[in-house]
């Protein structure tokens, strides 16, 4: 079975053009996906007291973690 490269390129371009025209017809809400803030990180509040070994308990409950962080896979639940 010999495939004609020019024919395949032409069909691929047609498919992409149809897809683009379909996307242009989709109504979109104009909303930003982020919030621009001057201060975007919270400072650790070392003055507040919390339960002793809280961090250790939380990390122990996680399926995977290292000494400081819970290790997760984005979208792994799908």
N, C-alpha and C positions, 0 to 999 in steps of 0.2 A: 504494500500500500504506500504509494508515493503521495506526499502532501505538497500542494503548491504553496510556497511561502508567501507569495503576493496575495493569494486568495485568503489565507489565514489572517494576514495583516489587515486586509480590507474588512473582513468579518469582525475582527477584534475592534477596529476603529468604529464600525457601525454600532456594536454593542455598547462601547464606551459613550458614543454620542447619544444614544437612546437613554442611557443611565443618567448622563448629565442633564438632558432635557427633562427627565422625570424628577430629578432633584430640584431643578429650578421651579417646578410647579408646586412643591411642598411648601406649605405656609410655615413660617418660622416666627417664633416669639423673639422679639429683640430683648434679650437679657444677657447680662454679662455673667460669665462663669466664675468670676472671682470678685473679691472685695479688696479695693486698694486701701490699705491702712498705713498710717505713719508708724505705728508700733504693731508689729505682726507676730511677736513672740511674747509669751508670758514669762515673767521672771519667776524663778522658783521661790516659793515663800517658805524660807527656812525657819521663820519665826513661829509658824503654826505647828502645833503638836499634832501628831497623828499616831495611830496605833503602832505600837512597836512591831517591827518586822512586817509591816504592811507590804512593802515592795517585794520582799521575799515571798510572801503568800501569793501575791498577784502573779509573779513570774512562775511560781510553782504550778499554778492552775492552768497556765498557758500550755498548749500542745508542744510548742517549740519556743525556746528563749535562750538568750545568753545572759551574761551577768547583769546587763542593764536594760535590755529591750526584749519585747515580744516579737518573735519572727513570724510573719504572716505571708501568705501568697495572695496577691490581689486577684479577686475573682475566683478563688479556688473552690468556692462553695457551689458554683454553677454546675 
